[in-house]
Amino acid sequence: MKRFFSTLMLLGALGFTGVTFAEDAAPAAAPVATEAAAPAVAPEAAAPAAAPAEAAAPAAATAPPAPVPNKGDTAWMIVATVLVLFMCVPGLGLFYGGMVRSKNMLSVLMQTFMITCVLGILWAIYGYSIAFTQGSTPFFGGFDRLFLHGMTPDSVAATFSKGVVIPEYIYMTFQLTFAVITPALIVGAFAERMKFSAILLFMILWFTFSYLPVAHMVWFWAGPDAYTDAKAAEAATALAGFVFQKGALDFAGGTVVHINAGIAGLVGALVLGKRIGFGKEAMAPHSVTMTMIGASMLWVGWFGFNVGSNLEASGFATLVFANTLLATCAAATSWMFVEWFTKGKPSMLGAASGAVAGLVAITPACGFVGPMGAIVQGLLVSPLCFMFVTKVKSMMGYDDSLDVFGVHCIGGIFGAMSTGILVNPALGGTGVYDYVANKVADYDMMAQLTSQAWGVGTTLVWSGVVAFIAYKVVDVLIGLRVSEDVEREGLDTTEHGERAYHY
C-alpha cells in the first residue's frame, strides 16, 4: 500500500507540475470545446426591440428558425458511434484476449462484452444525465435526463460551430460508447486473477464515481452559442465542468478515457497483487494473431472515436482523420525500431502496442495539432511507453498484466501535456479558438501547459482515489480475487463453464 500511495502522489505531482509557475496567468482565451458540447436544445433568438411608440401598426416580429440538424452530420455520427462500439466489441476483447494465456481467453471476452452491456444500460438510466447536464457544482451534472427523460427525436445537442446542432439521441449514444470502453480498458491490468462478479461490481462503482464526474469536469460546457460577448462567456464558463473552466484541451479523451482508466488499472494491479507464478513462469501471449486483429480493429474504430468527436462531417474532421492516421503510423514505427535496437528483434506484439500508444497520445490532441505535430507525438510516445512497460514495471515490481498503465496512462499524460505545446499555431497547431471574438486567440504556452496540468492532475488523483476505495469496498463485500486453484485452472472453465478452444 505504501507503494500505491507513493506512486499516486508522484503521478499527481507530475500532473500538477507547472501550476504554481503560472497560477495567475490568464487562460488561453475563452476555453475551447474539448470533446462534446452540453446537450441542450438550441437557444431561441432574443426578442427584437419593441417598435417605436409613434409607429401606427408595428409589424409582428418573428424570431429566426431554430437550427436543424444536417443529415450529413447525423449520418456521420451514426457511423462514428458504430465504429467506437466496434472498438470494444470485439476489438478490445480480441486485443486483450490474445495477450492472455489460452485458459483465460474467454474470460477476457466475457468481461469486455458484459461491461459494455451493463454500463450501457446504466448510461441511459443515469450516466448521461450526470455527465452531460448542468449540476449544482462543476464536478457533477444534474438529473434532468434521468431515464432519458424529455429526450425526443427532435431534441438537439450543440456542436463546435455556432448555429450547428445534431440530434441528441445520437449524441447520447455516441457518448455511451466512450462510457463503456473506458472501464473495459481497466480489465487488462488485473486480467487472469479477478472474479467476474467482483469486476462487474467494481465497474459499476468506478463508472458512477469516477468516469461520470471526470467526463463532466472535462467535457461539459454550454456550447458555442452561449459565447456571444465577454459577459455571456464568463457566465457560460462558470457553468462548465471544473477542468473545462481551467482551459484544458482534450478533444477526444486523453484524460477522460486513457488517464482515467490507466491509473485505475495501476491501482487494481497493486491492490490485487501479482498473478501466481509472475516472474517465475512463462506467461507469453497465447495468440499474437488475435492481438494483431484486435489492434487493427481498434485502429479502424479509433477514427470514429477521434473524428466523431468533431461532431460534424466538416473539413476540420479531415484534419482529425489525418492526425489519427499519421500519429499511429509514426508510433508503431518508432516502437518497432526501439524494440529492434534494444532486444535485437522487432516483434508483432511490439508493433501492435506501439500503434495503440500512438492512438492514445493523439486522442487529446487530434483536433488541436497539425499533421507534423501528430507525427512528432507518435515518434516520441512509443519510447516513453516502451520504457514503462519494460523497465519501470520490472523495477517497481507491479503486475499490470496487459500494460494498461504503461500504455494508456503514460501515453495519455504525454498526449495531454504535448497538446499544450503543439496546439501553438507557430508549430502547425490550430490554436485555441475564442468564441467571443470568433477567431483564434493568442497562444500562451505557460498558461496552456498549466491548464493541461490541471486536467492531468485532477484525473490522476480523482480516479486513483475512487478506484482504491471501490476495490476495497468490493473486496469486503464479495472478495476481489479468485482462489489459487481457480487461477491455476483458468477462468474460462471455473468462472464461465466453457472454453475458448476445444483441442
Secondary structure as a PSIPRED ss2 file (coil, helix, strand):
# PSIPRED VFORMAT (PSIPRED V4.0)

   1 M C   1.000  0.000  0.000
   2 K H   0.000  1.000  0.000
   3 R H   0.000  1.000  0.000
   4 F H   0.000  1.000  0.000
   5 F H   0.000  1.000  0.000
   6 S H   0.000  1.000  0.000
   7 T H   0.000  1.000  0.000
   8 L H   0.000  1.000  0.000
   9 M H   0.000  1.000  0.000
  10 L H   0.000  1.000  0.000
  11 L H   0.000  1.000  0.000
  12 G H   0.000  1.000  0.000
  13 A H   0.000  1.000  0.000
  14 L H   0.000  1.000  0.000
  15 G H   0.000  1.000  0.000
  16 F H   0.000  1.000  0.000
  17 T C   1.000  0.000  0.000
  18 G C   1.000  0.000  0.000
  19 V C   1.000  0.000  0.000
  20 T C   1.000  0.000  0.000
  21 F C   1.000  0.000  0.000
  22 A C   1.000  0.000  0.000
  23 E C   1.000  0.000  0.000
  24 D C   1.000  0.000  0.000
  25 A C   1.000  0.000  0.000
  26 A C   1.000  0.000  0.000
  27 P C   1.000  0.000  0.000
  28 A C   1.000  0.000  0.000
  29 A C   1.000  0.000  0.000
  30 A C   1.000  0.000  0.000
  31 P C   1.000  0.000  0.000
  32 V C   1.000  0.000  0.000
  33 A C   1.000  0.000  0.000
  34 T C   1.000  0.000  0.000
  35 E C   1.000  0.000  0.000
  36 A C   1.000  0.000  0.000
  37 A C   1.000  0.000  0.000
  38 A C   1.000  0.000  0.000
  39 P C   1.000  0.000  0.000
  40 A C   1.000  0.000  0.000
  41 V C   1.000  0.000  0.000
  42 A C   1.000  0.000  0.000
  43 P C   1.000  0.000  0.000
  44 E C   1.000  0.000  0.000
  45 A C   1.000  0.000  0.000
  46 A C   1.000  0.000  0.000
  47 A C   1.000  0.000  0.000
  48 P C   1.000  0.000  0.000
  49 A C   1.000  0.000  0.000
  50 A C   1.000  0.000  0.000
  51 A C   1.000  0.000  0.000
  52 P C   1.000  0.000  0.000
  53 A C   1.000  0.000  0.000
  54 E C   1.000  0.000  0.000
  55 A C   1.000  0.000  0.000
  56 A C   1.000  0.000  0.000
  57 A C   1.000  0.000  0.000
  58 P C   1.000  0.000  0.000
  59 A C   1.000  0.000  0.000
  60 A C   1.000  0.000  0.000
  61 A C   1.000  0.000  0.000
  62 T C   1.000  0.000  0.000
  63 A C   1.000  0.000  0.000
  64 P C   1.000  0.000  0.000
  65 P C   1.000  0.000  0.000
  66 A C   1.000  0.000  0.000
  67 P C   1.000  0.000  0.000
  68 V C   1.000  0.000  0.000
  69 P C   1.000  0.000  0.000
  70 N C   1.000  0.000  0.000
  71 K H   0.000  1.000  0.000
  72 G H   0.000  1.000  0.000
  73 D H   0.000  1.000  0.000
  74 T H   0.000  1.000  0.000
  75 A H   0.000  1.000  0.000
  76 W H   0.000  1.000  0.000
  77 M H   0.000  1.000  0.000
  78 I H   0.000  1.000  0.000
  79 V H   0.000  1.000  0.000
  80 A H   0.000  1.000  0.000
  81 T H   0.000  1.000  0.000
  82 V H   0.000  1.000  0.000
  83 L H   0.000  1.000  0.000
  84 V H   0.000  1.000  0.000
  85 L H   0.000  1.000  0.000
  86 F H   0.000  1.000  0.000
  87 M H   0.000  1.000  0.000
  88 C H   0.000  1.000  0.000
  89 V H   0.000  1.000  0.000
  90 P H   0.000  1.000  0.000
  91 G H   0.000  1.000  0.000
  92 L H   0.000  1.000  0.000
  93 G H   0.000  1.000  0.000
  94 L H   0.000  1.000  0.000
  95 F H   0.000  1.000  0.000
  96 Y H   0.000  1.000  0.000
  97 G H   0.000  1.000  0.000
  98 G H   0.000  1.000  0.000
  99 M H   0.000  1.000  0.000
 100 V C   1.000  0.000  0.000
 101 R C   1.000  0.000  0.000
 102 S H   0.000  1.000  0.000
 103 K H   0.000  1.000  0.000
 104 N H   0.000  1.000  0.000
 105 M H   0.000  1.000  0.000
 106 L H   0.000  1.000  0.000
 107 S H   0.000  1.000  0.000
 108 V H   0.000  1.000  0.000
 109 L H   0.000  1.000  0.000
 110 M H   0.000  1.000  0.000
 111 Q H   0.000  1.000  0.000
 112 T H   0.000  1.000  0.000
 113 F H   0.000  1.000  0.000
 114 M H   0.000  1.000  0.000
 115 I H   0.000  1.000  0.000
 116 T H   0.000  1.000  0.000
 117 C H   0.000  1.000  0.000
 118 V H   0.000  1.000  0.000
 119 L H   0.000  1.000  0.000
 120 G H   0.000  1.000  0.000
 121 I H   0.000  1.000  0.000
 122 L H   0.000  1.000  0.000
 123 W H   0.000  1.000  0.000
 124 A H   0.000  1.000  0.000
 125 I H   0.000  1.000  0.000
 126 Y H   0.000  1.000  0.000
 127 G H   0.000  1.000  0.000
 128 Y H   0.000  1.000  0.000
 129 S H   0.000  1.000  0.000
 130 I H   0.000  1.000  0.000
 131 A H   0.000  1.000  0.000
 132 F H   0.000  1.000  0.000
 133 T C   1.000  0.000  0.000
 134 Q C   1.000  0.000  0.000
 135 G C   1.000  0.000  0.000
 136 S C   1.000  0.000  0.000
 137 T C   1.000  0.000  0.000
 138 P C   1.000  0.000  0.000
 139 F C   1.000  0.000  0.000
 140 F C   1.000  0.000  0.000
 141 G C   1.000  0.000  0.000
 142 G C   1.000  0.000  0.000
 143 F C   1.000  0.000  0.000
 144 D C   1.000  0.000  0.000
 145 R C   1.000  0.000  0.000
 146 L H   0.000  1.000  0.000
 147 F H   0.000  1.000  0.000
 148 L H   0.000  1.000  0.000
 149 H C   1.000  0.000  0.000
 150 G C   1.000  0.000  0.000
 151 M C   1.000  0.000  0.000
 152 T C   1.000  0.000  0.000
 153 P C   1.000  0.000  0.000
 154 D C   1.000  0.000  0.000
 155 S C   1.000  0.000  0.000
 156 V E   0.000  0.000  1.000
 157 A E   0.000  0.000  1.000
 158 A E   0.000  0.000  1.000
 159 T C   1.000  0.000  0.000
 160 F C   1.000  0.000  0.000
 161 S C   1.000  0.000  0.000
 162 K C   1.000  0.000  0.000
 163 G C   1.000  0.000  0.000
 164 V C   1.000  0.000  0.000
 165 V E   0.000  0.000  1.000
 166 I E   0.000  0.000  1.000
 167 P E   0.000  0.000  1.000
 168 E H   0.000  1.000  0.000
 169 Y H   0.000  1.000  0.000
 170 I H   0.000  1.000  0.000
 171 Y H   0.000  1.000  0.000
 172 M H   0.000  1.000  0.000
 173 T H   0.000  1.000  0.000
 174 F H   0.000  1.000  0.000
 175 Q H   0.000  1.000  0.000
 176 L H   0.000  1.000  0.000
 177 T H   0.000  1.000  0.000
 178 F H   0.000  1.000  0.000
 179 A H   0.000  1.000  0.000
 180 V H   0.000  1.000  0.000
 181 I H   0.000  1.000  0.000
 182 T H   0.000  1.000  0.000
 183 P H   0.000  1.000  0.000
 184 A H   0.000  1.000  0.000
 185 L H   0.000  1.000  0.000
 186 I H   0.000  1.000  0.000
 187 V H   0.000  1.000  0.000
 188 G H   0.000  1.000  0.000
 189 A H   0.000  1.000  0.000
 190 F C   1.000  0.000  0.000
 191 A C   1.000  0.000  0.000
 192 E C   1.000  0.000  0.000
 193 R C   1.000  0.000  0.000
 194 M E   0.000  0.000  1.000
 195 K C   1.000  0.000  0.000
 196 F H   0.000  1.000  0.000
 197 S H   0.000  1.000  0.000
 198 A H   0.000  1.000  0.000
 199 I H   0.000  1.000  0.000
 200 L H   0.000  1.000  0.000
 201 L H   0.000  1.000  0.000
 202 F H   0.000  1.000  0.000
 203 M H   0.000  1.000  0.000
 204 I H   0.000  1.000  0.000
 205 L H   0.000  1.000  0.000
 206 W H   0.000  1.000  0.000
 207 F H   0.000  1.000  0.000
 208 T H   0.000  1.000  0.000
 209 F H   0.000  1.000  0.000
 210 S H   0.000  1.000  0.000
 211 Y H   0.000  1.000  0.000
 212 L H   0.000  1.000  0.000
 213 P H   0.000  1.000  0.000
 214 V H   0.000  1.000  0.000
 215 A H   0.000  1.000  0.000
 216 H H   0.000  1.000  0.000
 217 M H   0.000  1.000  0.000
 218 V H   0.000  1.000  0.000
 219 W H   0.000  1.000  0.000
 220 F C   1.000  0.000  0.000
 221 W C   1.000  0.000  0.000
 222 A C   1.000  0.000  0.000
 223 G C   1.000  0.000  0.000
 224 P H   0.000  1.000  0.000
 225 D H   0.000  1.000  0.000
 226 A H   0.000  1.000  0.000
 227 Y C   1.000  0.000  0.000
 228 T C   1.000  0.000  0.000
 229 D C   1.000  0.000  0.000
 230 A H   0.000  1.000  0.000
 231 K H   0.000  1.000  0.000
 232 A H   0.000  1.000  0.000
 233 A H   0.000  1.000  0.000
 234 E H   0.000  1.000  0.000
 235 A H   0.000  1.000  0.000
 236 A H   0.000  1.000  0.000
 237 T H   0.000  1.000  0.000
 238 A H   0.000  1.000  0.000
 239 L C   1.000  0.000  0.000
 240 A C   1.000  0.000  0.000
 241 G C   1.000  0.000  0.000
 242 F H   0.000  1.000  0.000
 243 V H   0.000  1.000  0.000
 244 F H   0.000  1.000  0.000
 245 Q H   0.000  1.000  0.000
 246 K C   1.000  0.000  0.000
 247 G C   1.000  0.000  0.000
 248 A C   1.000  0.000  0.000
 249 L C   1.000  0.000  0.000
 250 D C   1.000  0.000  0.000
 251 F C   1.000  0.000  0.000
 252 A C   1.000  0.000  0.000
 253 G C   1.000  0.000  0.000
 254 G H   0.000  1.000  0.000
 255 T H   0.000  1.000  0.000
 256 V H   0.000  1.000  0.000
 257 V H   0.000  1.000  0.000
 258 H H   0.000  1.000  0.000
 259 I H   0.000  1.000  0.000
 260 N H   0.000  1.000  0.000
 261 A H   0.000  1.000  0.000
 262 G H   0.000  1.000  0.000
 263 I H   0.000  1.000  0.000
 264 A H   0.000  1.000  0.000
 265 G H   0.000  1.000  0.000
 266 L H   0.000  1.000  0.000
 267 V H   0.000  1.000  0.000
 268 G H   0.000  1.000  0.000
 269 A H   0.000  1.000  0.000
 270 L H   0.000  1.000  0.000
 271 V H   0.000  1.000  0.000
 272 L H   0.000  1.000  0.000
 273 G C   1.000  0.000  0.000
 274 K C   1.000  0.000  0.000
 275 R C   1.000  0.000  0.000
 276 I C   1.000  0.000  0.000
 277 G C   1.000  0.000  0.000
 278 F C   1.000  0.000  0.000
 279 G C   1.000  0.000  0.000
 280 K C   1.000  0.000  0.000
 281 E C   1.000  0.000  0.000
 282 A C   1.000  0.000  0.000
 283 M C   1.000  0.000  0.000
 284 A C   1.000  0.000  0.000
 285 P C   1.000  0.000  0.000
 286 H C   1.000  0.000  0.000
 287 S C   1.000  0.000  0.000
 288 V H   0.000  1.000  0.000
 289 T H   0.000  1.000  0.000
 290 M H   0.000  1.000  0.000
 291 T H   0.000  1.000  0.000
 292 M H   0.000  1.000  0.000
 293 I H   0.000  1.000  0.000
 294 G H   0.000  1.000  0.000
 295 A H   0.000  1.000  0.000
 296 S H   0.000  1.000  0.000
 297 M H   0.000  1.000  0.000
 298 L H   0.000  1.000  0.000
 299 W H   0.000  1.000  0.000
 300 V H   0.000  1.000  0.000
 301 G H   0.000  1.000  0.000
 302 W H   0.000  1.000  0.000
 303 F H   0.000  1.000  0.000
 304 G H   0.000  1.000  0.000
 305 F H   0.000  1.000  0.000
 306 N H   0.000  1.000  0.000
 307 V H   0.000  1.000  0.000
 308 G H   0.000  1.000  0.000
 309 S H   0.000  1.000  0.000
 310 N H   0.000  1.000  0.000
 311 L C   1.000  0.000  0.000
 312 E C   1.000  0.000  0.000
 313 A C   1.000  0.000  0.000
 314 S C   1.000  0.000  0.000
 315 G H   0.000  1.000  0.000
 316 F H   0.000  1.000  0.000
 317 A H   0.000  1.000  0.000
 318 T H   0.000  1.000  0.000
 319 L H   0.000  1.000  0.000
 320 V H   0.000  1.000  0.000
 321 F H   0.000  1.000  0.000
 322 A H   0.000  1.000  0.000
 323 N H   0.000  1.000  0.000
 324 T H   0.000  1.000  0.000
 325 L H   0.000  1.000  0.000
 326 L H   0.000  1.000  0.000
 327 A H   0.000  1.000  0.000
 328 T H   0.000  1.000  0.000
 329 C H   0.000  1.000  0.000
 330 A H   0.000  1.000  0.000
 331 A H   0.000  1.000  0.000
 332 A H   0.000  1.000  0.000
 333 T H   0.000  1.000  0.000
 334 S H   0.000  1.000  0.000
 335 W H   0.000  1.000  0.000
 336 M H   0.000  1.000  0.000
 337 F H   0.000  1.000  0.000
 338 V H   0.000  1.000  0.000
 339 E H   0.000  1.000  0.000
 340 W H   0.000  1.000  0.000
 341 F H   0.000  1.000  0.000
 342 T H   0.000  1.000  0.000
 343 K H   0.000  1.000  0.000
 344 G C   1.000  0.000  0.000
 345 K C   1.000  0.000  0.000
 346 P C   1.000  0.000  0.000
 347 S C   1.000  0.000  0.000
 348 M H   0.000  1.000  0.000
 349 L H   0.000  1.000  0.000
 350 G H   0.000  1.000  0.000
 351 A H   0.000  1.000  0.000
 352 A H   0.000  1.000  0.000
 353 S H   0.000  1.000  0.000
 354 G H   0.000  1.000  0.000
 355 A H   0.000  1.000  0.000
 356 V H   0.000  1.000  0.000
 357 A H   0.000  1.000  0.000
 358 G H   0.000  1.000  0.000
 359 L H   0.000  1.000  0.000
 360 V H   0.000  1.000  0.000
 361 A H   0.000  1.000  0.000
 362 I H   0.000  1.000  0.000
 363 T C   1.000  0.000  0.000
 364 P C   1.000  0.000  0.000
 365 A C   1.000  0.000  0.000
 366 C C   1.000  0.000  0.000
 367 G C   1.000  0.000  0.000
 368 F C   1.000  0.000  0.000
 369 V C   1.000  0.000  0.000
 370 G C   1.000  0.000  0.000
 371 P H   0.000  1.000  0.000
 372 M H   0.000  1.000  0.000
 373 G H   0.000  1.000  0.000
 374 A H   0.000  1.000  0.000
 375 I H   0.000  1.000  0.000
 376 V H   0.000  1.000  0.000
 377 Q H   0.000  1.000  0.000
 378 G H   0.000  1.000  0.000
 379 L H   0.000  1.000  0.000
 380 L H   0.000  1.000  0.000
 381 V H   0.000  1.000  0.000
 382 S H   0.000  1.000  0.000
 383 P H   0.000  1.000  0.000
 384 L H   0.000  1.000  0.000
 385 C H   0.000  1.000  0.000
 386 F H   0.000  1.000  0.000
 387 M H   0.000  1.000  0.000
 388 F H   0.000  1.000  0.000
 389 V H   0.000  1.000  0.000
 390 T H   0.000  1.000  0.000
 391 K H   0.000  1.000  0.000
 392 V H   0.000  1.000  0.000
 393 K H   0.000  1.000  0.000
 394 S H   0.000  1.000  0.000
 395 M H   0.000  1.000  0.000
 396 M H   0.000  1.000  0.000
 397 G C   1.000  0.000  0.000
 398 Y C   1.000  0.000  0.000
 399 D C   1.000  0.000  0.000
 400 D C   1.000  0.000  0.000
 401 S C   1.000  0.000  0.000
 402 L C   1.000  0.000  0.000
 403 D C   1.000  0.000  0.000
 404 V H   0.000  1.000  0.000
 405 F H   0.000  1.000  0.000
 406 G H   0.000  1.000  0.000
 407 V H   0.000  1.000  0.000
 408 H H   0.000  1.000  0.000
 409 C H   0.000  1.000  0.000
 410 I H   0.000  1.000  0.000
 411 G H   0.000  1.000  0.000
 412 G H   0.000  1.000  0.000
 413 I H   0.000  1.000  0.000
 414 F H   0.000  1.000  0.000
 415 G H   0.000  1.000  0.000
 416 A H   0.000  1.000  0.000
 417 M H   0.000  1.000  0.000
 418 S H   0.000  1.000  0.000
 419 T H   0.000  1.000  0.000
 420 G H   0.000  1.000  0.000
 421 I H   0.000  1.000  0.000
 422 L H   0.000  1.000  0.000
 423 V C   1.000  0.000  0.000
 424 N C   1.000  0.000  0.000
 425 P H   0.000  1.000  0.000
 426 A H   0.000  1.000  0.000
 427 L H   0.000  1.000  0.000
 428 G C   1.000  0.000  0.000
 429 G C   1.000  0.000  0.000
 430 T C   1.000  0.000  0.000
 431 G C   1.000  0.000  0.000
 432 V C   1.000  0.000  0.000
 433 Y E   0.000  0.000  1.000
 434 D E   0.000  0.000  1.000
 435 Y C   1.000  0.000  0.000
 436 V C   1.000  0.000  0.000
 437 A C   1.000  0.000  0.000
 438 N C   1.000  0.000  0.000
 439 K E   0.000  0.000  1.000
 440 V E   0.000  0.000  1.000
 441 A C   1.000  0.000  0.000
 442 D C   1.000  0.000  0.000
 443 Y C   1.000  0.000  0.000
 444 D C   1.000  0.000  0.000
 445 M H   0.000  1.000  0.000
 446 M H   0.000  1.000  0.000
 447 A H   0.000  1.000  0.000
 448 Q H   0.000  1.000  0.000
 449 L H   0.000  1.000  0.000
 450 T H   0.000  1.000  0.000
 451 S H   0.000  1.000  0.000
 452 Q H   0.000  1.000  0.000
 453 A H   0.000  1.000  0.000
 454 W H   0.000  1.000  0.000
 455 G H   0.000  1.000  0.000
 456 V H   0.000  1.000  0.000
 457 G H   0.000  1.000  0.000
 458 T H   0.000  1.000  0.000
 459 T H   0.000  1.000  0.000
 460 L H   0.000  1.000  0.000
 461 V H   0.000  1.000  0.000
 462 W H   0.000  1.000  0.000
 463 S H   0.000  1.000  0.000
 464 G H   0.000  1.000  0.000
 465 V H   0.000  1.000  0.000
 466 V H   0.000  1.000  0.000
 467 A H   0.000  1.000  0.000
 468 F H   0.000  1.000  0.000
 469 I H   0.000  1.000  0.000
 470 A H   0.000  1.000  0.000
 471 Y H   0.000  1.000  0.000
 472 K H   0.000  1.000  0.000
 473 V H   0.000  1.000  0.000
 474 V H   0.000  1.000  0.000
 475 D H   0.000  1.000  0.000
 476 V H   0.000  1.000  0.000
 477 L H   0.000  1.000  0.000
 478 I C   1.000  0.000  0.000
 479 G C   1.000  0.000  0.000
 480 L C   1.000  0.000  0.000
 481 R E   0.000  0.000  1.000
 482 V C   1.000  0.000  0.000
 483 S C   1.000  0.000  0.000
 484 E H   0.000  1.000  0.000
 485 D H   0.000  1.000  0.000
 486 V H   0.000  1.000  0.000
 487 E H   0.000  1.000  0.000
 488 R H   0.000  1.000  0.000
 489 E H   0.000  1.000  0.000
 490 G C   1.000  0.000  0.000
 491 L H   0.000  1.000  0.000
 492 D H   0.000  1.000  0.000
 493 T H   0.000  1.000  0.000
 494 T H   0.000  1.000  0.000
 495 E H   0.000  1.000  0.000
 496 H H   0.000  1.000  0.000
 497 G C   1.000  0.000  0.000
 498 E C   1.000  0.000  0.000
 499 R C   1.000  0.000  0.000
 500 A C   1.000  0.000  0.000
 501 Y C   1.000  0.000  0.000
 502 H C   1.000  0.000  0.000
 503 Y C   1.000  0.000  0.000
